[in-house]
Amino acid sequence: MTTPGVDDAVREQRSVTERRLHPVTPLRRAWAPVAVLIGWAVHDPDQAQRQLTKLTTTTLLLALAVLLPAAALYGFLTWWFTHFAVTDTELRIRTGLMFRRTAHIRLERIQAIDVTQPLLARVAGVAKLKLDVIGTGKKDELAFLGADEARTLRAELLARAAGFAPETAHEIGEAPSQQLLRVPPAVLATSLVLTGTTWGTLACAVVVPTILWLTTGSAWTVLATAIPLFGAAGASSVGRFVTEYDWTVGESQDGLRIDHGLLDRAHETVPPGRVQTVRIVEPLLWRRRGWVRVELDVAGSSNSVLLPVAPREVAESVIARVLPGVTVPSGASLSRPPHRAARCVPLWWRGYGLAVTDAVFAARTGLLRRSLALVPHAKVQSVRLAQGPWKRLWAVADVHVDTGANKTVTARLRGVEEAAELLRGQAERSRTGRRDARPDRWMA
C-alpha cells in the first residue's frame, strides 16, 4: 500500500534534473585553504613572521607542493558535490563535502534575483546569481554559472515566481527593458568630491595619525590607525565611484533594473510592491546644483540605492515608477515642529518636517544633510508615540512609523495634540492602504 503524496514526491524527485555549476568554479573555491592561512598571518603577524623565519627553502617548497594540490583538490570536490535543480515549486541547492546541506527555496518567496560579475568572472565569461528571499538574513547564491545560463535561469525563476506554468516559463525569457536614466561618470565624480563625508574622513586620516606620531612616536601605532582611516576614506570616495560607475536604471515588466560597476558588474532588480521606504537625501553642497540621492528600504532585499546622484526632477520621476501615484511633497508643504521644540533640540529642530498625503507618510530630518523619508500607508506595520520627561515638559512627542523592512521613520518633536491625532489617523490610513494595495507579485 502506498500513499499518493509520497508517490508524487518520489516521482518529482526522480523527474528533477540536477545541474552543476560552471567548471571554472573550482578555481574560485580552491582559494579557501589559502585564505585561511592568509587570515591567520594577518591576525597574528609577529607569530607568522617567526614561523616563516624558521622554515628552510626546502621545507617551504615541500609545503607549497602539498598545499597547492590540496587546495586544488578541495576546490574540485566542493564543485563536484554541489548541485542545483529547479522543480515546479522550489529551487534546491545541495552543497557539502562532509556535511551535506540542502536549501529548499520556495519560488513564490523569491523577491529579487541579481546577476553579478566580478572582474575575473567577466574575463572568464561567468556570472553569479544572488537571490533575495523573504525571511532570510543573507542572500543564497549560485556561483558560478555561464553568463548566458545565469540570465536564462534568472528569467525562468522569475517567471515561475510570478505563477507561470513550468512548461511556459522557459519560453518567456527576460522581459525587455527601457532605459530611464544613466548617471554620467563626471557627475558621479563631482558628487563624491562635494560630499562632506569624503573630506571629513580624509581629514581624520591625515590629522589623527599625525597627532599620534607626535605624542607616541610609535610607527606601529600610526600605521595601525592610518591604514583603516585611509581605507575608510578610499571606500567613501574611490570605492563608491568604482561601485556606482555607469549607473543605469531601466524599467521592465518585472521591476526597475539597475546596472552598475566599473570592475565588478552588477545587474539588480527593484522588485515591484516590495519597496517599504524611499529616502531622498540632499547633502549641503549638492543643493545649488539641485542634486539628490535616492535610497530604498526593500523587504527581503539588501538593495538599498536607487540613484547615487540625479537632478531632483529626474529623481522624482523615477520615484513615481517605484511608488505609483505618489507625489513627493515639496519643502514648502512640510510643516515644522512648534517653536518650543527648540528647547529640546536647539537649531537642528529647524531641519525636521512632516507631511501626510493620501498616499504617503513623509518625514524630513537633518539640517546640513537633509533626508526626506516617504512611507506608503500600505507599508506601515505599526505606529508608536514616544515622549521622554524633557519632551513632556515642553509638550512635544515623536511619532515612529515601523515598516516591513524592519526600519523606522520618525516624525520628530510634534506637538502632543498633533502627535496624538497623527497616531490615530495613521493607523486608519494604514488599514485602508493595505486593503486597497496592489498585489506584490512578479510581472503582475
Secondary structure, DSSP 8 states (H G I E B T S, - for coil): ---HHHHHHHHHHHH---B---TTHHHHHTHHHHHHHHHHHHHSHHHHHHHHHH--HHHHHHHHHHHHHHHHHHHHHHHHT-EEEE-SSEEEEEE-SSS-EEEEEEGGGEEEEEEEE-HHHHHHTEEEEEEEETT-SS-EEEEEEEHHHHHHHHHHHHHHHTT--HHHHHHH-S--EEEEEE--HHHHHHHHHT-HHHHHHHHHHHHHHHHHHHHH--HHHHHHHHHHHHHHHHIIIIIHHHHHTT-EEEEETTEEEEEE-SSSEEEEEE-TT-EEEEEEEE-GGGGGGTEEEEEEEETT----EEEEEEEHHHHHHHHHHHSTT-----GGGSB---GGGGGTSTTGGGG-EEEE-SSEEEEEE-SSSEEEEEEEGGGEEEEEEE--HHHHHTTEEEEEEEETTS-EEEEEEEEHHHHHHHHHHHHHHHHHHHHH-----TT-
